Amino acid sequence: ASGGTAQPNLFNAFGLDYRYVEAGNDVSALVAAFEEVRDIDHPVVVHIHTLKGAGYDGEETHADRQTASASPVSFDSPTGVHPTDNVNHSEPWHSDHCNLSDHEPHEGQCEASHWQNPDAAIGKPDDPRKHYGKMAMAALEPRFAAEPGLVVISPATPGSNGITHEFRERAGAHYVDTGITESHAVAYAAGIARAGGTPVVATTASFFQRAYDQFFQEMSLNRSRVTVLDFLGGLSGSDNTHSGAYDVTMFSNIPGATMLVPTSARDYLADLAWATAPAGSADAPAGPVVIRVPGEAILTAERDATLLPVTGGQIADRPQSTSLPVSVSSASGGISAATVRGTVSVTAQRAGVRHMLDWRVNQTGSHVAIIGLGNAYPLAEQTAAALSADYGITATVIDPRQCTSLDSDVLESLRDGHQQVITLEDGQLEGSWGEKVTAYYANHHVSDGSRNPHVLNFGAAKEFTDRVPLGELNERYGLTVEQVTEAITRCF
């Protein structure tokens, strides 16, 4: 904002020479700056002020560049406001609708035509990131007055995840933007937690890969009560550096961390309330909690009740209870002599984290059990409906709600009458959650062969994908009703 003249100058303090280039998008200005320093005999910092996201279309003129360079971005820091909030959004390279300023295209929100014409997206409802992000901020904001240590931390790109400019202004010291420094954001949050605060770190799944060391050393090893909001986890049509297909594999295998995968707005908010419960609460978690923010499949199902045939579209409004007794006789092929826990109760009487880790059985059936993790849960219900309508097979449908551990009580109860157990997940399969279910039955083989169900795992291959449409990825990995149904019936 000072044109490079502000003092004290950080680089000069390190003993370095310093030059500032205001028109960082002007090629001629850059050439002149580099010519000036190319033969210099000592270290020099060239500080270049650029307008992020100003792409080159091939027809730009020198006059166009001069005009763009003459309109510098206004920075509102140190209040935590992200620089792109003050960019002229009428320019084609900036759009809140397509998140272009954050370089984060999203399946269904930024089709190719919208990259050239972002205004085409105007009028569309919020994508899952903005929808559930705004929901989380609305739940946290009323607590600020009574909880001085409750702090939302974003390593830049807040608007993409529903942390709006208006929210940040109202939050004041309860919101901190650390800039594009994910590792620092997590370490900073761990420090706040150790000091008795309640930090909530929010950003995109693929960006959290940059903080892997801090998740281990600062956060989990120290049992710091940090809440992580993991946006854009799972499969999407993003480019290869923004894919969230690896988040479950990463987070669910960190010792001491709990990863929750809510399948509705109600569960999502309940998980957030539990993860951020005041220290010392009888039911509070003992360490860090990662909440995988629901994605497109869940939001679409919540907006269209017909996509959840098993629960009648009422997944967000199911009654709360701690257990669901099941007494279907073995003769009918259902779960026999078992008590399977049902929907979550945030105020459950049991202390500790166990009730948050219990799997939820939403329908009991015969011969086959389908376990749908997170964004794959709607597919579990849709597959069960297809099996019933087309083959007369009633399926047990399970929402595990978390991927940190296996619910051995539920897995053991499925031995009676279930020939197959199917796991569905919209992320990398190798080394992830579904294979743990397979390993469980392999490692707990019983002598009665009829009580060892055959397990089928569905998920993504271990590969990078670059802007492949989500529908095409689901077809590639067998994550469609037709493909899952065909695989199930082929085994009977």
N, C-alpha and C positions, 0 to 999 in steps of 0.2 A: 504493500500500500504506500510505502514511502519512496518507491522508485529506487530501492537499494541503498538509501542514505541513512536508514535508522541506526542508531547507536544505543548500546554497545553492539558491535557486529560479532556474531558467533565465530565466523571464520577468521576474522582478524585476531580474535582472542586466542586462537590456536596458532597464531603466527603465520597465517596464510595470506597471500595476496587475494584480492576479491574484485571481481568485475560483475556488473549487473546488466542484463539485456532485457529491456522492457518489452520489445516487440518480438517475443519468442516464436511467433508463428510466421514471421517474415524471414524468408530464406536469405534475402540480401543482408538483413541485419545480423543474422547468425554468421554468415560468411565474413562480414567485416569484423565481428567480435573474435572469431577464430584466427583471422589473419593477424589481429593485434597481439595475440598471445602465443602464437605457434612457435616462435623462436625464443620465448622467455626462458631465463636460466634458473627459475625457482618455482616451487609449487604455487599454483593459482587456481582459485575456484571461479568458474564461470556460472553465474546464477541466471538461469533463463526462465522468464515468465511466459508460460504458454497457456493457451485456451484449450482445455482438455476436450477431446472428442471431435475436433474440427478436422474432418476427413478431407481427402483430396479427391475431387471428382474428375480431374483431367482437363477441365475447361476453365479453371480459376485464373483470373488475371492478376497482374501485379497490383492493380487498383483495389481488387477485392481483398487481397492480403493486407494491404495498408489499412483498409477500413476495419477489418477484423482485429488487427493489432492495435488500433487506436481505441478499442473499447475494452480496457482491462477489467477482469473480474474483481468485484469488491469483496474483500474478506471481512467477515464479522468476528473472527476469532479475537480474543480468547474465550468467547462465550460458548464455544463448542459448535457453532453453526458451520455446516459443511459448505465449502466455497461454491459448489455448484448450485446452491439455493439462490444465489444472486445472479446467476447467468440468465441472459435473455432467452427464455424458453421458446420464443418464436423462431429462433434459429433451428434449422433442420437437424443439426447434430445434437440437440439437447431435447430430451423428452422425459417427463416423469412417467409417462404411460409405458414407455418401452425401456426405461432405465438405461438409456444409451450413455448418459453422463457417468454411469457407474460401470459401463462395459459389461453388463450382465443381462444378455438376452434371455428371455424366458419362453418356454414352449407355450404356444397359444396366445401370447401377448405381443410377441414381436415376430410375426411372420415376415418373410423377405420384403413384402411390399411396404411394411411399416418401417423398415430400416430406411427406405427412401422417403416415406411419407408418414412420420410418426403421428401426425394429427388424425390419421385414419383410425387410431385406437381410441380417440376421445369418445366418451360416452359409454365405454365398456365398464362392467363392474370390476372392482379390484381383483387382481390376481391373488393367489393364496398367500404370498408373502406379505403383501400390503394388508389383506383382509385379517389374517391372524396376528400380524404384527401390531396393527392398530388395536386389536382386541386385547393383546397382552398389555400394551401401554395404558389402555383405559382401565385395566384391572389394577395396575400398579400405582397409577397417579394419585388416587385418593389416599394412599398410605403414606405419601411423602411427608405430610405435616407431622405425623406421629412417629415416623421412623427416619431419623436423620441419616442413618447409615445405609438406607436403601438407594442404590445407585445403578442406573442403566449405563452400560459402557458399550460403545460401538466403535470398532476400528474403521471409521469412515463408512461411506455408502449407506447412511441410515435410512434415507428416504425410500430406497428399494425395499426395505423390510418394514415399512409402515411406521417408522419412527419419524413422524412429520415435523416440519419446521415449527408448527404451532405447539406441539407437545414439548419440543426441546426448549422453546422460549419459556413455557410455563414451568418446566422441570427445574430450570436453573442449575444449582449445584448437584441436583439428583441425576443429571445427565452429563456424561463426559465422552467426548469424541477424541480418541487417541490418535487419529489419523490412520494411515494404512500401515498399522503396526500390530498385527494380530498377536504375535508372541508377547509383546509388551502388554497388550490389553488383558491377556489371560494372567500374566504375572502380576500386573497391577490389581486385578480383581482378587487374586489370591491374597495379596497383602491387605486389601480392605477386609476380606473375610477373616483373616487372622487377627485383625484389630477389632473385630466384633461387628462389622458391617454386613450388609446383605447385597452383594454385587450380582448383577444380571448382565452377562455378556451376550451380545446379539450380533450375528453376522451370517454370511452365507457358508454353507457346509464346506465347499471346496477351499475357502479362505482359511478355515480352521486348521487345515493341514499344515499351515505355516507355523502353528503353535504347538505342534505335537510334543516337543520337549517340555514346554511349560505345563501342558496338561499332566504329564507324568511328574515332573520334579516339583514345580511350585504348587500345583493344585491338588493332585491326588495323593502324592507322597505325604503331604502335610495335612491331608484330610480337610482342606479348606472348603468351606461351604459356599461354593460358587455355583450359580445357576447359569447354564449355557442354553441359549435359544439358537437352535441349529436350523437355519432357513435353507430352502431349496435342496433338502436331502432327498436322495433317491434318483430315479431316472428322469431325464428331461431332454428336451431338444437343444440344450445349451452347447456351447463349443467345448473343446476338449480340456480347457483349463478351468471351466466352471461347472464341471459335472459333479453332482453330489452322490454318485453311485457308490462311493467308498466310505461314506460316513459311518454306517453301522459297523463295518469291519474295523474301523479305527476306534470309535468311541466305546463300543461294547466290550472291548478287550483290554481296556485300561483298568488296572486293579483299583478298587475302591470307588470307582465312578459308577453311577447308576444312569442308564439311558432309558428314557421313557418314549414310547411311540404312540401318542394318543390318536384315536380315530374319530374324534368329534370335537366340536368347540367346547362342549361341556367337560369332556375329559381333559382337554388341553388346559383349560382354566383351572381345573381341579389339580392337575399336575403342577402348574405354576404356583398355586397357593401352597401346596405341600412343600415344594422345593425351596420356597422363600419364607417358610414359616419362621417366626422369630427364634433365635438361638435359645435353647433351653426348653422349648416346647416338647411335650411328651412324645409327640408324633413326628417331630422334625427329623429329616435325614441326617445321618452322621457325617456325610461327606458331600462331594460335588454331585450335581444332577444335570444331565444333558437332556433337554426336551427337543425331540425332533418335531419341528413345526409341521402340522399337516400340509399335504400338498394338493395338487390339482384333483386327483381322484376323490379325495375325501370332501373337498369343498364342493365339487360337482355333485356328489351324492347328497350332501346336506341341502343343496339347492333343488335337487330333484329326488323326491322320496321314492320314486319307482326303481331307483338304482340300488336300493337296499331292501330286497324282497324278504329276507329272513326276519329282519327287525321292523318291517313295515315302514322304513324310512324314518323311524323315531330314534335313531342311534344317539342323537344329542339329548333326548328327553327320557331315556330309560330310567325307571325308578332306581334309586340307590339302595344297595344292600350289600352285606359282606359275604353272603353265601347263597348258593342256589342248589337246594337238595335235588338230586336226580335219582329216581328209583325205577327206571325203565328195566323191565326184566330182560335177562340175557336171551330169552327165547325170541324176543323181538329184534335182537341184534343191537340193542342200545347199551348205554352205560349201566352196569349192574353194580349194586351195593356200593355206591360211591357217593361222596359228597364233593361236588365241584363248586368252587367259589364263583360267585357271579359278579355283579357290577361293583365298581369301586365306591367306597365311602370315605370321604376325606376326614370324617370324624370317627373313623372306626376305633373301637375300644382297645384293639391291640396296639402296643407300643412298637416303635421302631419302623423299619421299612417294609416288613414282610407283606403287609396288605397291599402295598403298591406294586409288588412283584407278582402277585397272584394272577394267573390267567383267567380270562372271563369266557365262559361257555354261553353262547347266545342261542344255540339250538342243538338239540340232541337228535341223533339219527342212527342209521344202521350201516354197517359195512365199511364206511369211509369217514374219516375226520379231516377237515380242511382247516388249517391254521393260517390266517392271513395277517402278516405283520404290517402295521402302519398303513401306508398308502395302498398296499395290496389287499387290505381287508375288504373293500367293496367287491373286488374280484372273487373273494372267497364266497361271499353271499350270492353273487350272480351265478357262480359255478354250481353251488348247491341247488339253486332254483332250477337250473338247466338239467341237472341230474334227476331231480324229482319229476320234472315235466316230461322229459324225453325218455327216461330209463326206469322210472319208478324207484330210484335209489334215494333214500333220505340220508342226508349227510349231517354229521355233527360239525358245527361251525364255531370256531374259537378265535377270539381276539386276545392275543397274549399281552398287549398293552406295554410291554417292555422287552428289551432284548439283552439285558444284562445277565440273566440266569434262566434256567429252565424250571418250569413248575413240574417237579417229579410226580406230585400227587395226580395232576391231570394226565400226564403221560402214562402213568401206571393204570389209571382208570380206563384209558382207551384200549388197553389190551383185550378187554372183554367185548367181543362182538365186532371189532374193527379190523378188517383185513388190511386196510391201507391208512396211512397217515400222510397227508399232503401238506407241504410247507410252501408258502408263497411270499416272496419279498421283492421289492422293486429296487434292488441294489445288487452289488457284486455278490455272487453266490459263494465263490471259492473263499474259504476262510471266514465266512460270515455266519449268520444265525441259523439258517435252515440245516446246514451240515451238522450242527450241534445236536439237533433232534435225531438225525440219523445215527450219530455216534452214540447217543444215549441208548437207543434200542440195541445197537451192536454191542455195547459194553455191559448191558443188563439183560443179556439173552437168558430166557428161561427154558426149562426142559420141555415144557409143553409147547411144541412148535406152533400150534394154532393161536398162541397168545403172543406171538412175535410179529407185529404188523410190518408190512412192506412199506418203506418210506420213499416218497418221491419228492425231490426238491426242485423248485422253480425259482430262477433268479437270473441275474445278468452275468454275462461272461466277463472275465478279467481282461478288459480292454479299454482303450480310450476311444471315444466316439466324438465326432465333430459335426454338430448341427444336424444330426439325424433326427427326423421327426419322432416324437414320442410314440405314436402309433406304430411306426416301423420298428422301433426298438422292442416294443411289446411283442410284436410278431416274431422278431428275430429270437427272442428269449423264451417263447412259448407262454407268455403271460397274457393269454386271451382265454375267454370262456371256452371257445371251441377247442383250443389246443389242450387245455387242462382237462376238460371233459373227455376228450379222446384218449388221453394218456391214462385216465382213471379207468375208463370202461375197457380198455385194451388189456388191463391186468386182471379182470374178473374171469 
